[in-house]
Amino acid sequence: MAPGRVWMAQRDDAGAWRRVTYGDLAEHVKALGQWLLDCGLSAERPLAILSENSLEHAILALSAQYVGIPSAAIAPAYALIAEDYGKLSSVMAQITPGAVLVDDATVYDPALRGGVPTDVPVIALRGMANSHRIVPWDEVRATSPTDAVEKAHNAIAPDTVAKFLFTSGTTGNPKAVIQTNRMLCANMVQVADCFRYMTEEPPVFVDWAPWNHTASGNKTFNMALWFGGTFYIDEGKPSPTGIKATIRNLSEVSPTWYFNVPLGYEALVAAMWNDTALRDTFFADLKLMMYAGAGMATHTWRELEELAVMSTGHRVLMTTGLGATETGPFSLFCTMPQDGPGNIGVPARGLTLKLVPHGDRFEARLKGPNITPGYWRNPSLTAEAFDGDGFYRLGDALRFVDPADPAAGFRFDGRIAENFKLSTGTWVAVGPLRAQLLDQFGGLIRDAVIVGEDRASLAALLVPDLTQMRRLAAPDTPDDALHADEKVRRALVARLTLHAQAAGGSASRVTRAMVLTAPLSLAAGEVTDKGSVNQRAVLRHRAALADSIYDDHPDVLRPE
C-alpha cells in the first residue's frame, strides 16, 4: 500500500500540477459515493459525465463505481460542438441518468436544456444554469459517508455494471456498451500477463486521449489504478496548436508507457529533432510506445527508433493492438519488437479468436471474460452482435503476418463494413490501402478516404498535413490553397505516381486523388475526438465531391 503516492495530477489555471494521492482518493470516493446513494442513483439511473478529462471527472466516476453505480462518460462534442442535440438526447434516453457532471454549467446550459431532462440534478465545478438544479462540487464533496457506502461496495459482484461506454455513433446514434467489473478486471489481468514489469514498477502515464473512448477511459485509466501508477492528465491534443501543451508536459514528466495517434507522434518527432531536452525526458524511463487510431507511417516509426537510440542507446518497444469498446478494449496486442508498423499481435490470455473466411482474408470474432454481455436495454442489437457460438463479431478483417506461423501475429486488413467491390467484382481492402497511402505520401497527408465503390478504378480524398505542405509552399499561402501551390502539387503528383507504379492491381492502385480543403467535421461524425477518420461518414457527407474526382475537376491529381 502507498497512500502517499500520487494517483493522478492535472494542471491548474496557473499551470501548476494539482495532485491527488491514493489516500486522498480513498476519502473522496466514500464521501461522493454517499451523495450518489442519497440521490437514489443506480444502474437504472446512472451517473452521466459530460466533463472533459479532469481530476473531478475521475474521482466521481470511481466514487460511483465504488458503490456499484455505473457512470457514462459522454463525448463533450455532443454538447459543445454538435449542430443539434440529437445524439446527446439519444444517449440520455438510453441510460436515463440520475445525475450529470459538467465542469462549467454556464457553458453547458444550452445542451442541458436541449438534451437532459429538467428533473436531473447537475453537479458543476463552476457556473450556473437556469434550466436545472445545480449542485456545486464542493457541496457534493462535503457529504459525510455512512455505513451505506461499505454495504453498497460489498454488494458488488463480477457482473455488476461498472460503467457504460458509447460507440462513436458515426453510422447512427451511439450505442450504450455495458462494461462489467468482470470485463475490466479481466482486461487488467491480461495486461499484466503481457507486461509483467508493471507489477514491479508502478507505471507513469502522460495521456490526452478522451475518457469517453475505451482506449484511455478503460485501459490506460485502469492501468494506473490497477498497478498503483500515476496518471498525468495531458490537456494537449494531436493538433498543430494542441501539441504545444503535450510538449510542455512531456518536457517535465517522463512516462513509462505512452500512447498517441500517429499524427501526434509525427508532431512529437518534429519537436524532438529540435529539442534534445524534450527528447531525453520523453525517453528517460519509457518502456513502451503504443500507437492506434490510424496506420503509422514507416518514416515516423524509423525516426522514433532513431531518436530513442540517440537518447538512451537502445530502441524502445513500439507496438499496437486491436480491440473495441465491446472488448474492454485489450484483446490482440503485439508484445515482440518489430521491424516496422502493422503487426497487431495475437489474442491475450483467456481470449479465443475465431477466424471466419471472408474472401482472401478472415473476419475476426472473439470470446472471453473481457467481452461485453451486450448493449444496455437493447436485446435485439445484442443478439446481432454475437454469432451462434457466442463469439462477438468484431467487424474487422485480419491476415496472418506469416501463414506458416500463426504465433507471428496478424495484420489488420480493414473494417468489413468499409471494404467494397469495384465494378469488376474485385474486393478493395480499405484499411491497408489507407495505411499504404499514408506511408507513400511521406508525411504530406494525415489520412486518406478511398473512393470507387462500383467503379472501374480507385480514387482517394486526401486529408492534408498542412504543416508539411507549408514547408514546400510559397510564404503566406492560405491553408485552403496549399494543395494548389506549384511545389506542393508537384510533390503530391510525384508521390501518387510512385504509389501507382508500386501497386499490384486495380484493387490497390489509386488512379486519381483530390486534397480535402474543408476540415473534417467532428459534429458530422467524419472524425472522432481521438482523431480517427470515418471512411463511410466522409463519403456520405461529401458524396458530390467524391463523384467529382472522376470528372475533369481542376484539382484532381493523376499519376504521371
VOGU-3710 file (C-alpha; in Angstrom, 3 decimals, decimal comma):
1> mapgrvwmaq> 0,000/0,000/0,000  1,216/3,514/-0,822  -1,431/6,052/0,269  1,009/8,914/-0,201  1,769/8,081/-3,849  0,266/10,389/-6,437  -2,584/8,682/-8,270  -3,493/11,485/-10,668  -2,390/15,027/-11,473  -3,747/17,878/-13,558
11> rddagawrrv> -2,550/21,400/-14,182  -4,491/24,246/-12,580  -5,253/27,572/-14,245  -1,815/28,877/-13,252  -0,042/25,881/-14,805  0,958/24,173/-11,539  0,186/20,484/-11,007  -2,757/19,650/-8,745  -2,102/16,209/-7,318  -4,386/13,635/-5,700
21> tygdlaehvk> -2,827/10,761/-3,767  -4,259/7,293/-3,343  -5,062/8,209/0,260  -6,959/11,280/-0,908  -8,850/9,185/-3,435  -9,954/6,690/-0,767  -11,547/9,508/1,231  -13,156/11,158/-1,779  -14,871/8,037/-3,121  -16,635/7,377/0,171
31> algqwlldcg> -17,959/10,921/0,529  -19,068/11,245/-3,081  -20,369/7,697/-3,147  -22,634/8,575/-0,235  -24,041/11,580/-2,127  -24,801/9,411/-5,148  -26,558/6,847/-2,969  -28,545/9,587/-1,230  -29,772/10,755/-4,646  -31,025/7,279/-5,479
41> lsaerplail> -28,660/6,580/-8,375  -28,424/3,009/-9,655  -27,895/1,061/-12,867  -31,344/2,271/-13,911  -30,427/5,869/-13,058  -26,653/6,062/-13,547  -24,240/8,983/-13,458  -23,677/10,794/-16,763  -20,414/12,737/-17,203  -20,190/15,487/-19,800
51> senslehail> -16,960/16,926/-18,424  -13,627/16,760/-20,231  -10,878/14,690/-18,583  -10,297/16,122/-15,128  -9,492/15,125/-11,564  -13,117/15,657/-10,601  -14,328/13,542/-13,534  -12,043/10,691/-12,463  -12,898/10,927/-8,774  -16,660/10,996/-9,308
61> alsaqyvgip> -16,569/8,112/-11,819  -14,641/5,964/-9,325  -16,929/7,055/-6,486  -19,901/5,749/-8,446  -18,093/2,523/-9,276  -17,117/2,069/-5,608  -20,767/1,902/-4,564  -21,975/-0,116/-7,548  -23,429/2,748/-9,591  -22,470/2,846/-13,278
71> saaiapayal> -21,174/6,034/-14,851  -21,195/7,006/-18,507  -18,600/9,410/-19,895  -20,240/11,088/-22,880  -18,369/12,899/-25,652  -18,420/16,628/-24,774  -18,706/17,293/-28,511  -22,327/16,135/-28,375  -22,989/19,112/-26,121  -20,481/21,738/-27,226
81> iaedygklss> -19,814/21,208/-30,954  -22,868/19,360/-32,230  -25,095/21,058/-34,773  -28,066/19,880/-32,714  -28,551/17,826/-29,560  -29,902/14,709/-31,251  -27,040/12,421/-30,195  -26,980/13,879/-26,687  -30,725/13,319/-26,328  -30,325/9,777/-27,645
91> vmaqitpgav> -27,647/8,757/-25,154  -29,559/10,340/-22,275  -32,726/8,478/-23,277  -30,817/5,184/-23,403  -29,391/5,417/-19,884  -31,938/7,724/-18,091  -29,341/9,322/-15,784  -29,951/10,204/-12,177  -27,337/12,983/-12,179  -24,996/14,712/-14,621
101> lvddatvydp> -21,493/16,144/-14,095  -20,290/19,177/-16,066  -17,231/21,310/-15,496  -18,922/24,633/-16,328  -22,709/24,809/-16,038  -22,840/28,137/-17,864  -21,089/26,729/-20,915  -23,200/23,566/-20,925  -26,516/25,318/-20,234  -27,814/25,215/-23,860
111> alrggvptdv> -27,006/21,495/-24,112  -28,575/20,756/-20,742  -31,768/22,474/-21,882  -31,673/20,706/-25,229  -30,700/17,187/-24,214  -31,073/16,494/-20,475  -34,423/16,120/-18,656  -35,040/19,096/-16,363  -35,565/16,929/-13,259  -31,991/15,571/-13,405
121> pvialrgman> -29,649/17,363/-10,948  -26,416/18,721/-12,394  -23,147/18,658/-10,461  -20,980/21,577/-11,601  -17,431/22,615/-10,819  -18,382/26,193/-11,625  -21,027/28,286/-13,377  -24,803/28,285/-13,250  -27,688/27,137/-15,460  -31,305/28,208/-15,175
131> shrivpwdev> -32,836/25,054/-16,572  -31,625/22,547/-13,948  -30,883/22,291/-10,242  -27,155/22,952/-9,950  -25,263/21,274/-7,115  -21,795/22,787/-6,539  -18,901/20,310/-6,483  -17,789/21,420/-3,023  -21,250/20,634/-1,651  -21,113/17,102/-3,020
141> ratsptdave> -17,570/16,572/-1,749  -18,577/17,688/1,774  -21,017/14,774/2,202  -20,362/12,623/5,267  -20,206/8,902/4,459  -22,261/6,356/6,404  -22,246/2,571/6,667  -24,349/2,518/3,491  -21,204/3,125/1,437  -19,410/-0,013/2,558
151> kahnaiapdt> -22,636/-2,016/2,381  -23,111/-0,996/-1,254  -19,438/-1,642/-2,002  -19,551/-5,139/-0,522  -22,598/-5,983/-2,657  -20,664/-5,513/-5,921  -20,245/-8,725/-7,929  -18,250/-9,597/-11,083  -21,234/-8,963/-13,350  -22,254/-5,698/-11,695
161> vakflftsgt> -22,267/-2,976/-14,346  -19,275/-0,723/-13,702  -19,918/1,800/-16,459  -21,370/2,407/-19,886  -19,272/3,443/-22,846  -20,867/4,646/-26,044  -19,824/3,687/-29,537  -18,751/6,578/-31,749  -22,135/6,979/-33,422  -20,613/7,707/-36,825
171> tgnpkaviqt> -23,092/5,410/-38,570  -26,140/6,285/-36,447  -26,946/7,047/-32,841  -24,310/5,919/-30,307  -24,957/2,604/-28,543  -24,500/2,065/-24,791  -21,997/-0,784/-24,342  -22,209/-2,500/-20,948  -18,883/-2,644/-19,085  -18,916/-5,077/-16,154
181> nrmlcanmvq> -16,409/-5,409/-13,334  -15,524/-8,821/-14,755  -14,604/-7,251/-18,101  -12,462/-4,517/-16,617  -10,635/-6,781/-14,176  -10,031/-9,465/-16,798  -8,520/-6,836/-19,076  -6,072/-5,746/-16,383  -5,028/-9,349/-15,705  -4,436/-9,734/-19,447
191> vadcfrymte> -2,325/-6,558/-19,495  -0,296/-7,818/-16,525  0,294/-11,108/-18,317  1,763/-9,240/-21,299  3,760/-6,632/-19,355  4,938/-8,185/-16,100  7,280/-5,294/-15,345  4,276/-3,152/-14,399  3,707/-5,343/-11,345  7,198/-4,408/-10,133
201> eppvfvdwap> 7,451/-0,784/-11,284  4,392/1,486/-10,901  3,758/2,960/-14,350  3,644/6,648/-15,210  1,268/7,930/-17,879  1,026/11,284/-19,635  -2,189/10,927/-21,568  -4,538/13,210/-23,501  -6,983/10,703/-25,035  -10,637/11,272/-24,023
211> wnhtasgnkt> -12,159/9,057/-21,354  -15,374/8,633/-23,307  -13,281/6,307/-25,520  -12,335/2,842/-24,329  -8,590/3,141/-25,098  -7,916/5,709/-22,402  -11,184/5,685/-20,435  -10,811/1,976/-19,715  -7,331/0,698/-20,472  -4,950/3,493/-19,542
221> fnmalwfggt> -7,150/4,856/-16,754  -7,478/1,426/-15,159  -3,816/0,523/-15,657  -2,781/3,430/-13,453  -5,170/2,293/-10,727  -4,535/-1,463/-11,035  -0,742/-1,195/-10,928  -0,583/1,680/-8,438  0,803/4,096/-11,004  0,453/7,800/-11,652
231> fyidegkpsp> -1,687/9,337/-14,374  -0,829/12,861/-15,560  -3,741/14,402/-17,448  -2,399/15,968/-20,627  -4,585/18,884/-21,677  -2,979/18,827/-25,121  -4,225/17,329/-28,373  -2,521/15,913/-31,500  -3,096/19,118/-33,462  -0,800/21,983/-34,504
241> tgikatirnl> -1,957/24,113/-31,563  -2,779/21,383/-29,045  0,590/19,662/-29,322  2,240/22,594/-27,532  0,644/21,599/-24,238  1,657/17,965/-24,758  5,254/19,015/-25,422  5,255/21,090/-22,248  4,010/18,154/-20,185  6,420/15,643/-21,721
251> sevsptwyfn> 9,266/18,071/-21,075  8,513/17,791/-17,347  7,230/14,239/-16,847  8,870/11,033/-18,088  6,231/8,410/-18,899  6,913/4,696/-18,728  4,044/3,803/-21,107  2,997/6,245/-23,804  0,056/6,250/-26,186  -0,685/8,560/-29,096
261> vplgyealva> -2,219/8,505/-32,548  0,260/8,589/-35,459  -0,418/12,285/-36,075  0,607/13,048/-32,505  3,806/11,047/-32,852  4,662/12,913/-36,049  4,338/16,228/-34,227  6,469/14,957/-31,339  9,147/13,692/-33,731  9,374/17,111/-35,366
271> amwndtalrd> 9,700/18,764/-31,947  12,291/16,306/-30,613  14,681/16,855/-33,511  14,972/20,464/-32,337  14,586/19,962/-28,583  17,004/17,462/-27,094  15,757/18,154/-23,552  12,250/17,104/-24,600  13,672/14,028/-26,320  15,718/12,953/-23,321
281> tffadlklmm> 12,897/13,485/-20,809  10,452/11,600/-23,017  12,683/8,545/-23,435  14,301/8,576/-19,964  12,050/5,904/-18,383  9,996/4,823/-21,384  9,316/1,091/-21,728  6,684/1,123/-24,470  5,171/3,370/-27,154  1,746/2,422/-28,432
291> yagagmatht> 0,008/3,840/-31,486  -3,585/3,355/-32,648  -6,420/5,163/-34,375  -4,747/5,080/-37,801  -1,840/3,428/-39,584  1,624/4,673/-38,639  3,894/5,711/-41,494  7,188/3,839/-41,715  9,201/7,068/-41,705  7,641/8,057/-38,356
301> wreleelavm> 8,466/4,623/-36,919  12,077/4,879/-38,111  12,543/8,380/-36,706  11,168/7,364/-33,301  13,615/4,465/-33,232  16,481/6,775/-34,173  15,544/9,334/-31,529  15,272/6,619/-28,869  18,743/5,299/-29,696  20,203/8,812/-29,688
311> stghrvlmtt> 18,731/9,416/-26,241  19,158/6,055/-24,495  21,425/3,935/-26,684  18,681/1,397/-27,394  15,326/1,051/-29,110  12,074/1,295/-27,165  9,323/-1,233/-27,844  6,848/0,306/-30,278  3,627/-1,542/-30,796  -0,098/-1,601/-31,428
321> glgatetgpf> -3,038/-3,922/-30,976  -6,681/-4,387/-31,828  -9,745/-4,022/-29,667  -13,108/-2,348/-29,372  -15,424/-0,759/-26,846  -17,100/-4,160/-26,626  -13,836/-5,938/-25,735  -12,652/-3,882/-22,805  -10,616/-2,966/-25,090  -7,431/-5,055/-24,620
331> slfctmpqdg> -7,752/-8,039/-26,994  -4,970/-8,565/-29,520  -1,611/-6,997/-28,782  1,910/-7,211/-30,146  4,498/-7,640/-27,384  7,529/-8,508/-29,524  9,830/-5,961/-31,223  9,039/-5,442/-34,898  10,943/-4,011/-37,848  8,068/-1,726/-38,805
341> pgnigvparg> 4,432/-0,883/-38,111  1,402/-3,060/-38,762  1,614/-6,192/-36,589  -1,325/-6,175/-34,133  -0,120/-9,285/-32,328  -2,036/-12,277/-31,008  -5,001/-12,722/-28,622  -4,455/-12,024/-24,941  -4,554/-14,913/-22,473  -8,067/-16,232/-21,893
351> ltlklvphgd> -9,385/-14,835/-25,159  -10,437/-17,093/-28,044  -10,178/-15,750/-31,581  -12,392/-17,295/-34,255  -11,307/-16,673/-37,854  -14,157/-16,788/-40,362  -13,077/-16,798/-44,042  -14,107/-13,611/-45,807  -12,773/-13,582/-49,357  -8,997/-13,878/-49,144
361> rfearlkgpn> -8,887/-12,692/-45,546  -10,551/-13,568/-42,225  -13,310/-11,914/-40,222  -12,350/-11,747/-36,532  -14,703/-12,888/-33,765  -13,858/-13,004/-30,055  -14,969/-14,779/-26,893  -13,563/-14,313/-23,395  -14,039/-12,752/-19,947  -13,286/-9,254/-21,277
371> itpgywrnps> -16,178/-9,246/-23,789  -19,290/-7,185/-23,051  -22,540/-9,012/-22,282  -24,218/-6,636/-24,730  -25,888/-3,274/-25,252  -27,904/-1,676/-22,486  -31,656/-2,132/-22,866  -31,238/-3,367/-26,443  -31,572/-7,173/-26,680  -32,077/-7,213/-30,451
381> ltaeafdgdg> -28,860/-5,282/-31,084  -27,060/-7,544/-28,615  -28,250/-10,647/-30,455  -26,981/-9,252/-33,769  -23,529/-8,610/-32,290  -22,851/-12,263/-31,422  -22,813/-15,365/-33,584  -24,467/-18,701/-32,775  -21,432/-19,844/-30,781  -21,411/-16,741/-28,588
391> fyrlgdalrf> -18,474/-15,011/-30,300  -18,572/-11,227/-30,569  -18,425/-10,084/-34,192  -15,556/-7,606/-34,122  -16,230/-6,414/-37,670  -12,547/-6,355/-38,606  -10,674/-8,351/-41,229  -7,287/-9,919/-40,422  -4,425/-11,547/-42,294  -1,636/-13,702/-40,897
401> vdpadpaagf> 1,739/-11,993/-40,788  3,160/-15,423/-41,652  0,605/-18,052/-42,737  3,059/-20,761/-41,704  3,402/-19,358/-38,167  0,185/-18,060/-36,524  2,168/-17,072/-33,436  3,882/-14,370/-35,528  0,687/-12,328/-35,251  -1,848/-10,677/-37,518
411> rfdgriaenf> -2,194/-7,595/-39,653  -5,336/-5,510/-39,630  -6,938/-5,792/-43,054  -9,707/-3,231/-42,798  -13,181/-2,891/-41,391  -15,551/-5,337/-43,063  -18,145/-2,566/-43,370  -15,664/-0,228/-45,074  -14,450/-2,651/-47,718  -16,206/-2,576/-51,075
421> klstgtwvav> -16,098/-4,022/-54,587  -15,017/-2,406/-57,825  -17,296/-2,822/-60,836  -15,055/-5,737/-61,830  -16,156/-7,610/-58,701  -12,723/-7,219/-57,050  -12,768/-6,535/-53,316  -10,895/-3,462/-52,031  -9,336/-3,698/-48,544  -9,752/-0,076/-47,496
431> gplraqlldq> -7,791/-0,068/-44,222  -4,480/-1,386/-45,559  -4,721/0,842/-48,626  -5,208/3,941/-46,464  -2,176/2,964/-44,390  -0,156/2,359/-47,541  -1,005/5,790/-48,958  -0,120/7,458/-45,676  3,271/5,836/-45,842  3,852/6,512/-49,541
441> fgglirdavi> 2,975/10,203/-49,355  5,852/10,787/-46,952  4,090/12,999/-44,422  2,180/15,213/-46,869  -1,134/13,657/-45,839  -2,620/12,628/-42,489  -5,061/10,077/-43,874  -6,995/9,149/-46,993  -10,592/8,239/-47,772  -10,852/5,630/-50,536
451> vgedraslaa> -13,403/6,197/-53,306  -14,522/3,826/-56,041  -17,356/1,535/-54,995  -18,940/0,030/-58,141  -16,488/1,918/-60,361  -13,723/0,535/-62,558  -10,856/2,282/-60,717  -9,970/3,715/-57,328  -9,619/7,324/-56,244  -8,884/8,994/-52,918
461> llvpdltqmr> -9,793/12,082/-50,925  -6,561/13,110/-49,201  -6,588/14,595/-45,699  -3,667/17,052/-45,852  -0,933/17,624/-43,323  -0,887/21,406/-43,554  2,335/21,739/-41,572  4,263/19,535/-44,007  2,713/21,171/-47,067  3,563/24,623/-45,763
471> rlaapdtpdd> 7,251/23,706/-45,742  7,075/23,347/-49,529  4,642/26,158/-50,365  5,295/29,814/-51,019  5,188/32,012/-47,891  1,765/33,313/-46,805  -0,147/30,727/-48,854  -3,581/30,276/-47,215  -4,329/26,849/-45,748  -7,105/26,149/-48,243
481> alhadekvrr> -4,774/26,918/-51,151  -1,706/24,944/-50,086  -2,682/21,982/-52,263  -2,647/24,240/-55,355  0,856/25,624/-54,747  3,084/24,529/-57,612  5,713/22,792/-55,463  3,117/21,089/-53,280  1,102/19,884/-56,251  4,256/18,591/-57,950
491> alvarltlha> 5,219/16,682/-54,789  1,741/15,176/-54,463  1,718/14,034/-58,097  5,184/12,514/-57,683  4,057/10,552/-54,630  0,876/9,404/-56,344  2,943/8,285/-59,337  5,249/6,198/-57,151  2,208/4,668/-55,491  0,644/3,738/-58,841
501> qaaggsasrv> 3,874/2,219/-60,091  4,221/0,045/-56,974  0,581/-1,110/-56,879  -0,086/-4,717/-57,745  -3,552/-4,381/-59,296  -6,716/-2,346/-59,627  -7,803/-3,045/-56,036  -4,636/-1,457/-54,641  -3,970/1,297/-57,204  -5,365/4,802/-56,707
511> tramvltapl> -5,637/6,369/-60,155  -6,651/9,875/-59,100  -6,895/11,915/-55,928  -8,093/15,220/-54,556  -6,985/17,098/-51,433  -9,730/17,973/-48,954  -9,748/21,707/-48,298  -12,648/21,815/-45,829  -11,657/20,318/-42,434  -13,245/17,067/-41,373
521> slaagevtdk> -16,305/17,623/-39,199  -16,457/16,256/-35,667  -20,146/17,147/-35,484  -20,915/15,204/-38,663  -19,020/12,138/-37,433  -16,328/12,399/-40,113  -13,657/12,305/-37,425  -13,730/11,327/-33,757  -12,391/13,407/-30,881  -9,469/10,946/-30,854
531> gsvnqravlr> -8,632/11,918/-34,442  -9,743/8,728/-36,221  -11,234/9,310/-39,676  -14,518/7,550/-40,506  -14,443/6,464/-44,143  -18,185/5,928/-44,539  -19,172/9,185/-42,855  -16,870/11,238/-45,090  -18,208/9,591/-48,226  -21,771/10,091/-47,055
541> hraaladsiy> -21,357/13,785/-46,312  -19,134/14,545/-49,323  -20,733/12,373/-51,967  -20,746/15,115/-54,619  -17,056/15,825/-54,062  -16,224/12,117/-54,286  -18,100/11,874/-57,579  -16,293/14,922/-58,968  -12,925/13,146/-58,726  -13,945/11,150/-61,786
551> ddhpdvlrpe> -14,767/14,345/-63,737  -12,303/16,830/-65,235  -12,111/18,798/-61,995  -9,077/21,139/-61,964  -7,988/19,972/-58,504  -7,801/16,280/-59,454  -4,316/14,768/-59,189  -3,290/11,978/-61,560  -0,133/9,867/-61,767  2,303/10,897/-64,472
//
